[in-house]
Amino acid sequence: MPSDSAVPPFEIRPSSMQGLGAFATHHILAGVRLIEYAGERLTPAEADARYPDVDGERHHTFLFAIDDDVVIDAAVNGNDARFINHSCDPNCDAVIDDGRIWIETIRDVAPGEELAYDYAYVLEERHTPAAKRRFPCHCGAANCRGTILAKKR
Ligand SMILES: [Zn+2]
């Protein structure tokens, strides 16, 4: 039987932001490592071959690039971390530690609050308005930038 600490303090259910989301089942302190972003490890070329970009189409995958060499595909062998949505005003962050991705709280989270982190996707191409439309954000935060793409320098 798993100990309490092995059970993530959240549940997966429908979200007003998008699809399913992860919701705190009780109060979670800031700085808690919640869950690993698990999945199959691919090279960027393998990920591109598996999910070719289609012009003008809304983008949705469970890919997470760790660095230039490794992409995690949570659609294969993934866990509940893949349901954690993006927010432009997040209560969690994705932390890369020794080649693995962990979702950690960055502030206290109240019971029932949806967990989210800033996906901050970076594309090879320019982040044009058309590109941003392929990666829309509907997080509802006052500072929502309308896209899950990162700001480019
Ligand atoms: Zn947003």
Residues whose N, C-alpha, C, O or C-beta is under 5 A from the ligand:
A	BS01	ZN	S87 C88 C137 H138 C139 G140 C144 R145 G146
